[in-house]
């Protein structure tokens, strides 16, 4: 079999370096995110997150799966204190799960990690619905933060998306 013909041409590799990116405010105080890939249409978001000691995110329900690789520090889910995630830990979270992310207040450094999320996080406060966090909401928040700070739109990968008729 011969080498396939290129179907999707790329002039350059689609690559983002977190060391050359700007951190944006996360959903809660003490957290920042760097967008890497935001696909509104398919509901996929890839972020690099940083969470300062003492940061706790509200409980959230996952509509899809999550892959989280911890690169620095330590964190855990309040519901699973016996399973701390430390640098080098890879965590798979099934859709339909509920978690409360927490970094110990006495941690010596921020927890950091790379996450790939499918679907949305449905956020709760005191047991009641608060909001939905998905690729679109994250992108809107990042764009608003960039405008407010007077900085350029950050570099991240965003599929073109949209539906159209084939050339026919």
C-alpha positions as CSV (number, residue, x, y, z in Angstrom):
1,X,0.0,0.0,0.0
2,X,1.5,3.4,-0.9
3,X,1.7,6.3,1.5
4,X,-1.7,8.0,1.7
5,X,-2.3,11.4,0.0
6,X,-2.3,14.3,2.5
7,X,-6.0,15.1,3.2
8,X,-5.5,17.8,5.9
9,X,-2.6,20.1,4.9
10,X,-0.7,21.9,7.6
11,X,1.7,24.7,6.9
12,X,3.0,24.4,10.5
13,X,2.5,22.2,13.5
14,X,-0.3,23.1,15.8
15,X,1.6,23.5,19.0
16,X,1.3,25.7,22.1
17,X,4.0,26.1,24.8
18,X,2.8,26.9,28.3
19,X,6.0,28.7,29.0
20,X,5.2,31.3,26.3
21,X,1.6,31.7,27.3
22,X,-0.3,34.1,29.6
23,X,-2.2,32.8,32.6
24,X,-5.8,33.7,32.9
25,X,-8.1,33.8,35.9
26,X,-9.7,30.4,36.6
27,X,-13.2,29.8,37.8
28,X,-12.3,30.5,41.4
29,X,-9.8,32.7,43.4
30,X,-6.4,31.0,43.6
31,X,-6.7,29.3,40.2
32,X,-5.3,30.3,36.8
33,X,-5.6,28.5,33.5
34,X,-3.7,28.5,30.2
35,X,-5.9,27.5,27.2
36,X,-4.4,25.0,24.9
37,X,-7.3,23.6,22.9
38,X,-10.9,24.8,22.9
39,X,-13.5,23.1,20.7
40,X,-16.9,24.5,21.3
41,X,-18.6,22.3,18.7
42,X,-17.4,19.0,20.0
43,X,-17.3,20.1,23.7
44,X,-13.6,19.4,24.2
45,X,-11.3,21.6,26.2
46,X,-7.6,21.2,27.1
47,X,-6.1,23.5,29.7
48,X,-3.1,23.8,31.9
49,X,-4.2,24.8,35.4
50,X,-2.5,26.2,38.4
51,X,-4.1,26.0,41.9
52,X,-2.6,27.8,44.9
53,X,-2.5,26.2,48.3
54,X,-5.9,26.4,50.0
55,X,-7.8,26.6,46.7
56,X,-11.0,24.6,46.7
57,X,-13.3,24.5,43.7
58,X,-17.0,24.0,44.1
59,X,-18.5,20.6,43.6
60,X,-19.0,19.8,39.9
61,X,-20.7,17.1,37.9
62,X,-18.9,15.8,34.8
63,X,-21.1,15.3,31.7
64,X,-18.1,13.6,30.0
65,X,-14.8,12.1,30.8
66,X,-11.7,13.9,32.1
67,X,-8.0,13.1,31.9
68,X,-5.8,15.0,34.4
69,X,-2.0,14.7,34.6
70,X,-0.5,16.4,37.7
71,X,2.8,18.1,36.9
72,X,3.6,19.9,40.2
73,X,2.3,19.9,43.8
74,X,-0.5,17.9,45.4
75,X,-4.2,18.0,45.4
76,X,-7.2,15.7,46.1
77,X,-10.9,15.5,45.8
78,X,-12.6,16.2,49.1
79,X,-14.6,13.0,48.5
80,X,-11.4,10.9,48.2
81,X,-8.9,12.2,50.7
82,X,-7.1,8.9,50.7
83,X,-6.2,9.3,47.0
84,X,-4.0,12.4,46.8
85,X,-2.8,13.3,43.3
86,X,0.9,14.3,43.3
87,X,3.4,15.3,40.6
88,X,3.4,12.4,38.0
89,X,-0.1,11.2,38.8
90,X,-2.5,10.5,35.9
91,X,-6.2,10.5,36.8
92,X,-9.1,9.3,34.7
93,X,-12.5,10.6,35.7
94,X,-15.6,8.9,34.2
95,X,-18.6,10.9,32.9
96,X,-21.3,11.2,35.5
97,X,-19.0,11.6,38.5
98,X,-19.1,14.4,41.0
99,X,-16.0,15.9,42.7
100,X,-14.8,18.8,44.8
101,X,-11.2,19.7,43.9
102,X,-9.0,20.9,46.8
103,X,-5.4,21.8,47.4
104,X,-4.3,21.5,51.0
105,X,-4.0,24.8,52.8
106,X,-0.6,23.7,54.1
107,X,0.8,22.7,50.7
108,X,4.3,24.1,50.0
109,X,3.6,24.9,46.4
110,X,0.8,25.3,43.9
111,X,-0.7,22.2,42.3
112,X,-0.4,22.3,38.5
113,X,-1.6,20.0,35.8
114,X,-2.8,19.3,32.3
115,X,-6.4,18.4,31.7
116,X,-8.4,17.1,28.8
117,X,-12.1,17.5,29.4
118,X,-15.0,16.2,27.2
119,X,-18.4,17.8,27.8
120,X,-19.1,20.2,30.6
121,X,-18.7,20.6,34.3
122,X,-22.0,21.5,35.9
123,X,-21.1,23.6,39.0
124,X,-23.0,23.6,42.3
125,X,-22.9,25.8,45.3
126,X,-24.4,24.6,48.6
127,X,-26.1,21.8,46.7
128,X,-27.8,24.1,44.2
129,X,-27.0,24.6,40.5
130,X,-24.6,27.5,39.9
131,X,-23.4,27.4,36.4
132,X,-22.0,25.4,33.5
133,X,-18.4,25.4,32.5
134,X,-17.6,24.2,29.0
135,X,-15.3,25.0,26.1
136,X,-17.5,28.0,25.0
137,X,-17.8,29.5,28.5
138,X,-14.1,29.1,29.1
139,X,-13.3,30.7,25.7
140,X,-15.6,33.6,26.4
141,X,-14.0,34.1,29.8
142,X,-10.5,34.1,28.4
143,X,-11.4,36.6,25.6
144,X,-13.1,38.9,28.1
145,X,-10.1,38.7,30.5
146,X,-7.7,39.5,27.6
147,X,-9.7,42.5,26.5
148,X,-10.0,43.8,30.1
149,X,-6.2,43.4,30.6
150,X,-5.4,45.0,27.3
151,X,-3.4,42.0,26.1
152,X,-3.7,40.2,22.8
153,X,-5.9,37.1,22.4
154,X,-3.8,34.2,23.6
155,X,-2.5,31.5,21.2
156,X,-4.5,28.3,21.6
157,X,-5.8,25.7,19.1
158,X,-9.4,26.2,18.0
159,X,-10.9,23.9,15.3
160,X,-12.8,25.9,12.7
161,X,-16.0,23.9,13.3
162,X,-19.3,24.7,11.8
163,X,-21.4,22.8,9.3
164,X,-21.6,23.4,5.6
165,X,-22.6,21.6,2.4
166,X,-19.8,19.8,0.5
167,X,-18.7,21.3,-2.8
168,X,-20.9,19.4,-4.9
